[in-house]
């Protein structure tokens, strides 16, 4: 049987390769030093918010689709548990919270392709396209609905709490999610208002060109 570490190892390699590519482009385009400041700017802390929130949207959609297809509760719970456990695998979270530039849309899509297929569930390309569009539009709605930048952190923690409920008590998932909650609180608790605004602005730039009528998907 496939090792449970395989999906998360694959994801970490994706982060490493993407980070190397981003650093290479940065070094070509500017003379900024490679080292990050002691207190990372908001723009270098976008990835955890992006992945956690879009990951939350993904799990909610998968849960609804499993229910609509009348998948047994046991099998549905296993799918959700496998996805959440892979998403919050310690090495993956460690890489995620390192200060870094936001990934491209294509690289972000690759991460979620691998996350979605880390369980026994399989999605064809068309289904994955629709899933990703729903995820990103759900995140865009929440991002634009925030009255102030720090609210996005509250939404992030709410996602984590809900994922812990959906995944149940299997295979140490609650402990993995709880550790991520602590990481979010620690990483963003001391960010200045200016850094939070910078982070929100960068996230808004990431989603600004995504204009998908998700209501068409919801009726399918």
PADO-855658 format. One line per 10 residues: number of its first residue (from 1); for each residue z, x, y of C-alpha. Coordinates in Angstrom, 3 decimals. Example, Ala and Ser with C-alpha at 12.3 -4.5 7.8 and 13.67 -1.06 7.14 Angstrom:
REM residues 2
1 = 7.800 12.300 -4.500; 7.140 13.670 -1.060 .
***
This chain:
REM residues 220
1 = 0.000 0.000 0.000; -0.652 1.064 3.573; 2.192 2.953 5.195; 3.925 0.878 7.929; 3.831 3.958 10.143; 0.041 4.090 10.121; -0.704 1.554 12.866; 1.835 3.016 15.290; 0.697 6.592 14.606; -2.838 5.481 15.351 .
11 = -1.701 3.899 18.621; 0.155 7.038 19.685; -2.976 9.100 19.061; -4.882 6.662 21.262; -2.330 7.176 24.051; -2.472 10.963 23.698; -6.277 11.094 23.798; -6.446 8.668 26.718; -3.860 10.628 28.662; -5.758 13.881 28.094 .
21 = -8.973 12.261 29.332; -7.247 10.859 32.424; -5.687 14.221 33.221; -9.066 15.938 32.804; -10.732 13.554 35.265; -7.864 13.924 37.707; -8.050 17.718 37.606; -11.793 17.562 38.267; -11.463 15.201 41.205; -8.466 16.621 43.062 .
31 = -6.222 19.622 43.413; -2.967 17.778 42.835; -0.497 19.603 40.583; -0.378 18.385 36.995; 3.365 17.831 36.995; 4.782 14.442 37.983; 7.509 14.011 40.615; 11.082 13.494 39.446; 10.982 9.858 40.593; 7.625 8.477 39.429 .
41 = 5.656 6.389 41.893; 4.956 2.770 41.130; 1.334 3.500 40.284; 2.425 5.809 37.471; 4.660 3.130 35.942; 2.122 0.346 35.467; 1.403 0.814 31.756; 4.717 -0.519 30.336; 4.465 -3.677 32.460; 0.814 -4.184 31.527 .
51 = 1.229 -3.678 27.778; 4.512 -5.593 27.404; 3.285 -8.617 29.333; -0.152 -8.745 27.744; 1.499 -8.150 24.379; 3.752 -11.124 24.997; 0.741 -13.282 25.808; -0.928 -12.102 22.606; 2.018 -13.081 20.416; 2.297 -16.526 22.040 .
61 = -1.400 -17.190 21.420; -1.223 -15.960 17.833; 1.775 -18.190 17.160; -0.106 -21.229 18.463; -3.205 -20.418 16.430; -1.190 -19.908 13.244; 0.434 -23.295 13.771; -2.914 -24.968 14.502; -4.360 -23.546 11.284; -1.337 -24.806 9.345 .
71 = -0.405 -21.371 8.062; 2.849 -21.430 6.122; 5.981 -20.571 8.088; 6.686 -17.561 5.872; 3.255 -16.018 6.318; 3.149 -16.811 10.047; 6.555 -15.203 10.541; 5.375 -12.084 8.717; 2.291 -11.798 10.939; 4.329 -12.090 14.143 .
81 = 7.026 -9.760 12.875; 4.481 -7.088 11.879; 2.743 -7.243 15.261; 5.979 -7.098 17.271; 7.408 -4.297 15.129; 4.267 -2.205 15.631; 4.193 -2.968 19.357; 7.759 -1.688 19.808; 7.680 1.210 17.383; 9.811 3.964 19.010 .
91 = 7.093 6.634 19.276; 4.696 4.162 20.843; 7.298 3.025 23.391; 8.182 6.634 24.161; 4.551 7.378 25.051; 4.179 4.107 26.920; 7.032 4.811 29.335; 5.844 8.283 30.298; 4.547 8.356 33.897; 0.756 8.063 33.693 .
101 = -2.239 6.513 35.377; -3.190 3.018 34.286; -5.711 2.890 31.452; -9.216 1.515 31.756; -9.920 -2.011 30.589; -11.795 -0.674 27.568; -8.934 1.603 26.499; -6.429 -1.217 26.947; -8.621 -3.452 24.778; -8.624 -0.792 22.032 .
111 = -4.833 -0.736 22.016; -4.649 -4.480 21.468; -7.416 -4.416 18.869; -5.204 -2.148 16.786; -2.051 -4.093 17.507; -3.631 -7.396 16.503; -4.768 -5.930 13.184; -1.484 -4.217 12.332; -0.541 -7.181 10.126; -2.243 -9.020 7.263 .
121 = -4.165 -11.078 9.842; -7.802 -10.253 10.584; -9.841 -11.374 13.603; -13.591 -11.117 14.004; -15.046 -9.660 17.203; -15.668 -13.055 18.811; -12.089 -14.193 18.162; -10.719 -10.914 19.500; -12.848 -11.268 22.650; -11.416 -14.729 23.298 .
131 = -7.884 -13.575 22.517; -8.131 -10.666 24.958; -9.562 -12.872 27.708; -6.708 -15.355 27.276; -4.172 -12.534 27.344; -5.450 -10.916 30.501; -5.899 -14.209 32.368; -2.369 -15.261 31.388; -1.037 -11.979 32.747; -3.145 -12.327 35.910 .
141 = -1.715 -15.786 36.559; 1.856 -14.544 36.229; 1.183 -11.474 38.363; -0.337 -13.492 41.205; 2.420 -16.103 40.981; 5.152 -13.580 41.822; 6.571 -14.176 45.288; 7.782 -10.574 45.429; 6.881 -7.502 43.334; 10.232 -7.195 41.537 .
151 = 9.743 -10.603 39.955; 7.208 -9.067 37.564; 10.074 -7.088 36.002; 12.041 -10.306 35.455; 8.963 -11.802 33.773; 8.634 -8.698 31.612; 12.215 -9.007 30.370; 11.711 -12.732 29.737; 8.734 -11.859 27.538; 10.852 -9.426 25.565 .
161 = 13.604 -11.977 25.034; 11.099 -14.555 23.805; 9.407 -12.061 21.474; 12.769 -11.254 19.934; 13.213 -14.951 19.180; 9.717 -15.419 17.753; 9.836 -12.354 15.518; 13.153 -13.359 13.950; 15.613 -10.968 12.351; 13.288 -9.170 9.961 .
171 = 12.901 -5.404 9.561; 15.042 -4.365 12.520; 12.760 -6.018 15.083; 15.609 -7.261 17.351; 16.934 -3.713 17.720; 13.468 -2.399 18.649; 12.993 -5.092 21.278; 16.506 -4.599 22.658; 15.827 -0.890 23.072; 12.689 -1.730 25.056 .
181 = 14.709 -4.078 27.287; 17.025 -1.166 28.075; 14.029 1.061 28.816; 12.635 -1.496 31.261; 15.961 -1.901 33.030; 16.458 1.854 33.255; 12.909 2.706 34.339; 12.457 -0.006 36.959; 16.021 -0.674 38.095; 15.992 2.085 40.689 .
191 = 12.380 1.853 41.868; 12.173 1.409 45.634; 10.535 -1.688 47.150; 7.594 0.500 48.198; 7.133 1.758 44.626; 7.306 -1.793 43.281; 4.637 -2.881 45.780; 2.500 0.066 44.743; 2.834 -0.893 41.092; 1.939 -4.526 41.729 .
201 = -1.068 -3.522 43.820; -2.377 -1.278 41.041; -1.926 -4.029 38.448; -3.717 -6.486 40.740; -6.646 -4.074 41.006; -6.753 -3.887 37.220; -7.177 -7.660 36.791; -9.048 -8.579 39.988; -12.527 -8.618 38.413; -11.479 -10.705 35.397 .
211 = -12.557 -14.286 36.098; -12.695 -16.214 32.830; -12.441 -20.000 32.543; -9.806 -20.018 29.833; -9.782 -23.824 29.716; -13.019 -23.593 27.724; -11.184 -21.568 25.048; -8.190 -23.870 24.983; -10.384 -26.834 24.049; -12.006 -24.978 21.096 .
***
